[in-house]
Amino acid sequence: MIRNICLIGLPTAGKTTIGKKLFQHLKMGFIDTDELIKQKYDSELPDLISKYGQERFLDIEMETITSLKHENVVLSTGGSVIYREKSMDHLKSVLRSDMYHLFINKNEFKKRMKQSPLRGIISNPDQSLDELYNERLRLYDSHSDYIINVNRNVNLDTFKPYDYWSKDKSPMIMYTNKHKYGNSSYPCPPL
Protein backbone atom coordinates (compact mmCIF):
# COMPACT_ATOMS: atom_id res chain seq x y z
CA MET A 1 0.00 0.00 0.00
CA ILE A 2 1.29 3.45 -0.89
CA ARG A 3 1.43 5.68 2.15
CA ASN A 4 -0.54 8.92 2.31
CA ILE A 5 1.39 12.12 1.68
CA CYS A 6 0.92 14.88 4.25
CA LEU A 7 2.16 18.43 3.59
CA ILE A 8 3.06 20.53 6.61
CA GLY A 9 4.71 23.92 6.81
CA LEU A 10 4.37 27.59 7.49
CA PRO A 11 1.41 29.64 6.29
CA THR A 12 2.08 30.73 2.66
CA ALA A 13 4.45 27.79 2.01
CA GLY A 14 2.06 26.52 -0.67
CA LYS A 15 0.62 23.40 0.98
CA THR A 16 -2.79 23.77 -0.68
CA THR A 17 -1.44 24.93 -4.04
CA ILE A 18 1.14 22.15 -4.25
CA GLY A 19 -1.29 19.62 -2.77
CA LYS A 20 -3.88 20.29 -5.49
CA LYS A 21 -1.30 19.79 -8.23
CA LEU A 22 0.30 16.84 -6.51
CA PHE A 23 -2.87 14.76 -6.08
CA GLN A 24 -3.63 15.08 -9.79
CA HIS A 25 -0.06 14.27 -10.72
CA LEU A 26 0.00 11.13 -8.55
CA LYS A 27 -3.67 10.24 -9.21
CA MET A 28 -4.47 10.23 -5.50
CA GLY A 29 -7.27 11.84 -3.49
CA PHE A 30 -6.88 15.29 -1.90
CA ILE A 31 -7.91 16.59 1.52
CA ASP A 32 -7.33 20.16 2.71
CA THR A 33 -8.00 20.24 6.46
CA ASP A 34 -8.42 24.03 6.48
CA GLU A 35 -11.15 23.70 3.84
CA LEU A 36 -12.89 20.99 5.88
CA ILE A 37 -12.94 23.30 8.89
CA LYS A 38 -14.23 26.24 6.85
CA GLN A 39 -17.01 24.10 5.36
CA LYS A 40 -18.04 22.57 8.70
CA TYR A 41 -18.24 25.94 10.47
CA ASP A 42 -19.27 27.98 7.41
CA SER A 43 -16.67 30.56 8.33
CA GLU A 44 -13.21 31.76 7.35
CA LEU A 45 -10.32 30.69 9.60
CA PRO A 46 -9.49 34.18 10.97
CA ASP A 47 -13.16 34.55 11.98
CA LEU A 48 -13.11 31.18 13.75
CA ILE A 49 -9.94 32.11 15.63
CA SER A 50 -11.52 35.43 16.67
CA LYS A 51 -14.78 33.79 17.70
CA TYR A 52 -13.44 30.75 19.59
CA GLY A 53 -9.88 31.73 20.49
CA GLN A 54 -6.64 30.01 19.58
CA GLU A 55 -6.87 27.04 21.95
CA ARG A 56 -10.39 26.10 20.84
CA PHE A 57 -9.37 26.53 17.20
CA LEU A 58 -6.48 24.09 17.73
CA ASP A 59 -8.99 21.64 19.25
CA ILE A 60 -11.28 22.08 16.22
CA GLU A 61 -8.34 21.42 13.94
CA MET A 62 -7.40 18.32 15.96
CA GLU A 63 -11.01 17.01 15.93
CA THR A 64 -11.12 17.45 12.16
CA ILE A 65 -7.84 15.62 11.61
CA THR A 66 -8.59 12.75 14.00
CA SER A 67 -11.92 12.17 12.24
CA LEU A 68 -10.12 11.32 8.98
CA LYS A 69 -9.84 7.67 7.92
CA HIS A 70 -8.55 7.89 4.34
CA GLU A 71 -6.02 6.03 2.20
CA ASN A 72 -4.19 7.00 -0.98
CA VAL A 73 -4.56 10.76 -0.43
CA VAL A 74 -2.52 13.92 -0.33
CA LEU A 75 -3.29 15.87 2.84
CA SER A 76 -2.76 19.61 3.10
CA THR A 77 -2.83 20.76 6.72
CA GLY A 78 -3.05 24.10 8.43
CA GLY A 79 0.25 25.55 9.59
CA SER A 80 -0.76 25.16 13.24
CA VAL A 81 -1.28 21.38 13.01
CA ILE A 82 2.07 20.82 14.75
CA TYR A 83 0.77 22.34 18.00
CA ARG A 84 -1.33 19.25 18.81
CA GLU A 85 0.59 16.00 19.28
CA LYS A 86 -2.63 14.00 18.88
CA SER A 87 -3.09 15.50 15.40
CA MET A 88 0.44 14.63 14.38
CA ASP A 89 0.17 11.09 15.79
CA HIS A 90 -3.05 10.53 13.84
CA LEU A 91 -1.52 11.80 10.60
CA LYS A 92 1.60 9.66 11.00
CA SER A 93 0.30 6.48 12.63
CA VAL A 94 -3.40 6.08 11.88
CA LEU A 95 -3.37 7.62 8.41
CA ARG A 96 0.10 6.20 7.68
CA SER A 97 1.34 9.43 6.12
CA ASP A 98 4.82 10.39 5.06
CA MET A 99 5.29 13.92 6.39
CA TYR A 100 6.70 16.50 3.96
CA HIS A 101 7.73 19.84 5.41
CA LEU A 102 7.47 22.46 2.66
CA PHE A 103 10.36 24.70 3.66
CA ILE A 104 10.53 28.40 2.88
CA ASN A 105 13.30 30.61 4.21
CA LYS A 106 12.62 33.37 6.70
CA ASN A 107 12.86 36.25 4.22
CA GLU A 108 10.48 34.53 1.80
CA PHE A 109 8.05 33.79 4.65
CA LYS A 110 8.02 37.42 5.79
CA LYS A 111 7.59 38.66 2.21
CA ARG A 112 4.65 36.30 1.60
CA MET A 113 3.04 37.23 4.92
CA LYS A 114 3.14 40.91 3.98
CA GLN A 115 1.31 39.98 0.77
CA SER A 116 -1.34 37.99 2.74
CA PRO A 117 -2.00 40.04 5.89
CA LEU A 118 -5.53 38.67 6.46
CA ARG A 119 -4.49 35.06 7.13
CA GLY A 120 -5.49 33.60 10.46
CA ILE A 121 -2.29 32.64 12.26
CA ILE A 122 -1.98 30.88 15.58
CA SER A 123 0.72 32.67 17.58
CA ASN A 124 1.34 34.34 20.91
CA PRO A 125 0.05 37.93 20.90
CA ASP A 126 3.52 39.40 21.41
CA GLN A 127 5.30 36.97 19.07
CA SER A 128 7.13 38.45 16.07
CA LEU A 129 7.19 36.76 12.67
CA ASP A 130 10.86 35.93 13.29
CA GLU A 131 10.00 34.21 16.58
CA LEU A 132 7.05 32.39 15.03
CA TYR A 133 9.25 31.21 12.16
CA ASN A 134 11.97 29.90 14.48
CA GLU A 135 9.50 28.16 16.80
CA ARG A 136 7.58 26.44 14.04
CA LEU A 137 10.62 25.42 12.04
CA ARG A 138 11.85 23.35 14.99
CA LEU A 139 8.42 21.73 15.33
CA TYR A 140 8.05 20.99 11.61
CA ASP A 141 11.51 19.46 11.56
CA SER A 142 10.77 17.23 14.54
CA HIS A 143 7.65 15.85 12.82
CA SER A 144 8.79 15.68 9.20
CA ASP A 145 10.10 12.73 7.28
CA TYR A 146 11.29 14.94 4.42
CA ILE A 147 12.03 18.62 4.08
CA ILE A 148 11.43 20.05 0.62
CA ASN A 149 12.71 23.46 -0.46
CA VAL A 150 9.78 25.35 -2.01
CA ASN A 151 11.36 28.79 -2.27
CA ARG A 152 11.19 28.32 -6.04
CA ASN A 153 9.08 26.34 -8.55
CA VAL A 154 8.28 22.75 -7.60
CA ASN A 155 8.82 19.80 -9.94
CA LEU A 156 6.09 17.32 -8.98
CA ASP A 157 8.05 14.33 -10.30
CA THR A 158 10.21 14.79 -7.22
CA PHE A 159 7.31 13.85 -4.95
CA LYS A 160 6.98 10.25 -6.16
CA PRO A 161 6.91 8.60 -2.75
CA TYR A 162 9.40 5.77 -3.24
CA ASP A 163 11.82 6.84 -5.94
CA TYR A 164 12.03 10.61 -5.79
CA TRP A 165 15.24 10.82 -3.75
CA SER A 166 17.21 8.98 -6.43
CA LYS A 167 16.59 11.75 -8.98
CA ASP A 168 18.39 15.07 -9.04
CA LYS A 169 15.42 17.38 -9.55
CA SER A 170 14.05 20.55 -8.02
CA PRO A 171 12.79 21.03 -5.35
CA MET A 172 15.96 19.89 -3.71
CA ILE A 173 15.54 17.47 -0.84
CA MET A 174 17.34 19.33 1.87
CA TYR A 175 17.12 16.75 4.63
CA THR A 176 15.36 13.55 5.52
CA ASN A 177 14.60 11.98 8.89
CA LYS A 178 13.85 8.67 7.16
CA HIS A 179 16.66 6.29 8.08
CA LYS A 180 14.95 3.21 6.64
CA TYR A 181 15.90 4.23 3.10
CA GLY A 182 19.60 3.92 3.70
CA ASN A 183 22.00 6.70 2.81
CA SER A 184 19.42 9.23 1.63
CA SER A 185 20.12 12.09 4.01
CA TYR A 186 21.33 15.42 2.76
CA PRO A 187 22.71 18.08 5.04
CA CYS A 188 20.29 20.88 5.79
CA PRO A 189 21.79 24.26 4.86
CA PRO A 190 21.94 26.94 7.54
CA LEU A 191 18.67 28.83 7.89
N, C-alpha and C positions, 0 to 999 in steps of 0.2 A: 504494500500500500504506500502510495506517495504521501508524504507528510504534508499537512497544511503549511502555508506560508503566512507568517504574521509580520506586518510592517509596524515598527515602533520608531519613535523619534520626536524631535521637537516640533512644535507648531510651525507651519510653513515649510517643513522638510519635503513635502510632496507625497505623503503617504496615500492620500486618496487619489491623486492624479496618477501616480505610478501604479497603484493598486488596480485602477480601472483598466489601464493598458496591459498590465501584467496578467490579469485573469483571462483576458481575451487571447493574449499571446500564448499562454499555457493551456488554454481551453479548460479552465477551472471555474468554480463559482466565485462570487465576490461578496464580501460582507464589510460594510463600513459601520463600525460601532457608533460613531457620532451620528450618522444618519438614522440608525435604529432608535437612538435616544430622542432625536428631534421628532421623528414620526410618532413615537409612543406618547410623548408629552406635548406634541403639537406646538413646539416652541423652539426658538433658536438657543444655542448653548449659552451665550452670554446672559440671556434672559433667565434661563434655568439657574445659572450660578447666582445671579442677583436675587432670584426668588427664594431659592432653597439654601444658599450658602455653599461654600466650597466642600465641606465635609459631607453634606448630604448629596451633593453632586457626585463626589467620588463613590459614594455608596450606590447611587443610581447607575453609574458607569459599571461598577462591579457586578450589580444585579443583572445588568444587560449582558455582560460578558459571560457570567457563570450560567446563564440560561441557554447559551449556544451549545449545540450538539451536532456540528457539521463536519463533513469530510471533504477532501479535495477542493478546498477553497483558499482564496487569498483573503486575509483579514487585514483591514486598515483600522487601526485603533486611534483613539484620542491620545494626545501627547501626555496626558496625566495618568494613563493606565498604569504606569510604573509605581504609582503611589499606593497601590493596594496589592499586597502580596498574594491574596486570594485570586485576584484577576490574573496575575502573571502565572500562578500555578495552574489555573484552569487552561489558559492558553497553551502552556507548554506540555502539561501532563494529560489532561482530559482531551483537549483538542489535538494533541500530538503535533504541535506547530514548531517549525524551525523559525527562530526569531531573528529578523533582519532589522538592524538599527540603520535607518537612513540618516547618515551623518552629514551635517552642514557645519561649516566653521562658524566661529563666533561673529565675525564681521558680516558674513552672509545672512546669518540668523537675524542680527540687528537690522540689517537693511530690509529684509523681507518683513519684519515686524513693523517697521515704519510704514511700509506699503499696505499693511493689513491691520490698522489700529483697532478695529472693532472685534477682533477675535476674543473669545472667552478663554482666559488663561488662568489655570490654577497656580497661585503663587502666594507667598506671604505678602501682606500689604506694603511692607517696607523693602521688599526684595527688588533689586535692580535686575535688568535683563542679563547683565554679566553674571550675577550671582545665580539667577535661575538657570542659565546656560551651564554653568559649572556643576551645579547640584544635579541637574537632570542628566548631564553627560555621564557622570559616574553611575547613576542608576541604570541608564540604558545599557551601558557597557556591562554591568553586572548581570543583566538579564538577556543579553543578545548572544546568539550563536555566531552571527556574522555582522560585520560593520561595513556598510557600503557607502562610498563617497558619492553624494548626489549634489555636489556643488556645481556640477555641469550636467550636460545631457546624459541620459541613461540609456544604455544599450540593453534591451530586455533579454537578449540571448544569454546574457551573463547570469540571469536569475534561474536558469534551469537547475532544479534542486540538487541533482546528483553529479553533474559534470561541469558546472560553471567554473569551478576554481581551476580547472586544467586549461582554460582558455585565457589568453591575454587580451581582454577586452575592457572597455570602459563600461560601467563605473569600476574603478579599481577596488578590489577587495583589500581593505586596509588591514584587517585583523580578523581572526576567527578564534572563538572559544571552543570550537569543535575539535577535540583531540582524537576522536574516533576515525577521522579521515587521514590519519597519518601526518606527514609533514606538509600541512597546508596552511600554516600560520605565516602571516606577513607582519612585519613590525608596524605598529601604528605610529604615524608621524606625530611630532609634537603638535599640540593644539594651539 
